[in-house]
Amino acid sequence: SWLLVVQQTEQLSKIMKTHAEDLNSGPLHRLTMMIKDKQQVKKSFVGVHQQIEAEMYKVFYSALQTCHKSSRCVSSTDLYTFKSPCAFLVCFLLGKETEKAKDRCEKATMKLHMLHNQYVLALKGAQLHQHQYYDTTLPLLLDSLQKMQEEMIKALKGILDEYSEITSLVTEEIVNVHREIQTSVEQIDPNSEYNDFIDTHRSSEVIEQEIEFDTSLLEENENLQANEIMWNNLTAESLQVMLKTVIEELMQTQQTLLSKEELVLELEKKIEESSKTCEKKSDIVLLLSQKQALEELKQTVQQLRCSEAKFAAQKELLEKKVQENDGKEPPPVVNYEEDARSVTSMDKKDKVSRFDTIRHSIAGIIRTPKSMLGSSSFFDVISTTEKPLAEQDWYHAVFPNSNKKFQEVNASRNTINLQGTVKGIQPWGLERKVCMPVVENQYRFEGTGFPTIPQLIEHHYTTKQVITKKSGVVLLNPVIKDKKWVLNHEDVTLGELLGKGNFGEVYKGTLKDKTPVAVKTCKEDLPQELKIKFLSEARILKQYDHPNIVKLIGVCTQRQPIYIVMELVPGGDFLSFLRKKKDELKTKQLVKFSLDAASGMAYLESKNCIHR
């Protein structure tokens, strides 16, 4: 009997060991994978939602408002002086060049009408975009999130089902627990799991804002009509260009949409075939990444359909106007002969005053490059020059010079007497430096001075004028700073001193959200080569993302001293920790330390990094 008890006990221990191994390699492993997938789903949902919101903001607040303000500004100033029937005769009576005045008038009128047309198109696109945003895009995003959560619940159900099978033993107590687990697992219904959650946490209904034409823009311009494209001798050519551009963008969008829809069908077929080959219920978790990719593709398809509808509506608006006037001669906007005949007399001083008003009001229009008026990127939002220098996207602060492979524009005013330097990197790697003197509080190179550096840089960037004749440098493409890693000195509060290094001190600090960090500082009197070497550590660390590698949080370069902000390791130096705790550490902990260190070293080796 005793021998039988021993034999059965040994057999039971073997069974329990087998079950433990199956539990570790099966449900627990898949549960870990599902947790990571769930985190990825949340990250993806937040990213897509932010992208949709940004697109909505760009269409409604940026493009539409920019066209609105530009149209209002031009309509209220540029053409004000041309309302008088005496406008054209001023130059005629003064013996001025009438053709030149006529040309200026036409250009001013053309700019107003083009801005009006662009505003109408932007308005149409914004109306459709908002409609798609509230009726289709946001509901589809919520459905996608709900569907992925339901898929995860389904996968979790399979994992728990397998878990209950493995952990089922022979004792009455464990059997009862197992029955409870099995009953609970069977009661899980992925399709109804989130019903109560949605009802409880539902947000209030958002009322769509009506996007209508601002009729106040027409108060001073009787010849313009709301929601109507202006076709005349000044806009006929530009309308053809606009129509061609919209058709090209529509065709490109349709081609991209077709390819994405084909990818959706292929991925759905692949997921369906893979689900049929699952041997275990928990194997469904292996398909979650593919299903997430499918939902992301569907979101992309929906956004492309929204763009397609917007371009199609704009195309229809333009085609209707062009077809209505096909074969017709564009009507003139301003009849100069009638204006000249209607004039009787005018005081000479008043004539000169009115002429000067006309000359100043259209001077800015004449200086505007023609390429900007016909460019397809006319709706792009240009960064404002009213921001401080430190907030400009192209301002890289006190970064030391280092090798760069891209075109760069960098403005700085950190040298003595508030003088600055503009540095440019040519495509072939040649660096050009141009001094920027300050004369009477005006920043300049060789031409016009400006009160701020952003205004000076914006002027040379938009006009494409050379900075200096000697250098021949033209500001082309600014290098936008990576805001992900940029912090302000005000964002970091220094605490106790942790140690000193070759470059400076290391402090314990905190961010605004109370996150503890380690802050490395760079001495201000270090040679340029050492400052470059100091910042190279940040450039290397931002490439790595591993649980056993210290993470970079950001850099502070707006002023001296430069900070490198890193993840705080509260245990201190590893070697000192081992020596201090040598009597308390167990073998299992030491093995875990070794595994973690090896994992970090292997990760560095995979990134072609050699750690000393």
ABEGO torsion letter per residue (X at the ends): XAAAAAAAAAAAAAAAAAAAAAAAABAAAAAAAAAAAAAAAAAAAAAAAAAAAAAAAAAAAAAAAAAAAAAAAAAAAAAAAAABAAAAAAAAAAGBBAAAAAAAAAAAAAAAAAAAAAAAAAAAAAAAAAAAAAAAAAAAAAAAAAAAAAAAAAAAAAAAAAAAAAABBABAAAAAAAAAAAAAAAABBAAAAAAAAAAAABBBBBBBBBBBBBAAAAAABAABBBGBBBBBAAAAAAAAAAAAAAAAAAAAAAAAAAAAAAAAAAAAAAAAAAAAABABAAAAAAAAAAAAAAAAAAAAAAAAAAAAAAAAAAAAAAAAAAAAABGBBBBBABBAAAAAAABABBBAAAAAAAAAAAAAAAAAAAABBAAAAABAAAABBBBBAABBAAABAABAEABBBBBBABBBBBBBAABBGGBBBBBBBBAAGBBBBBBBBBBGGBBBBABBBBABAAAAAAAAAAAGBBABAAAGBBBABBBBBBAAABBBAAABBBBBBAEBBAAEBBBBBBBAAGBBBBBBBBBAABBAAAAAAAAAAAAAAAABBBAABBBBAEBBAABOBBBBBBBBBAAEBAAAAAAAAAAABBAAAAAAAAAAAAAAAAAAAAAGBBBX
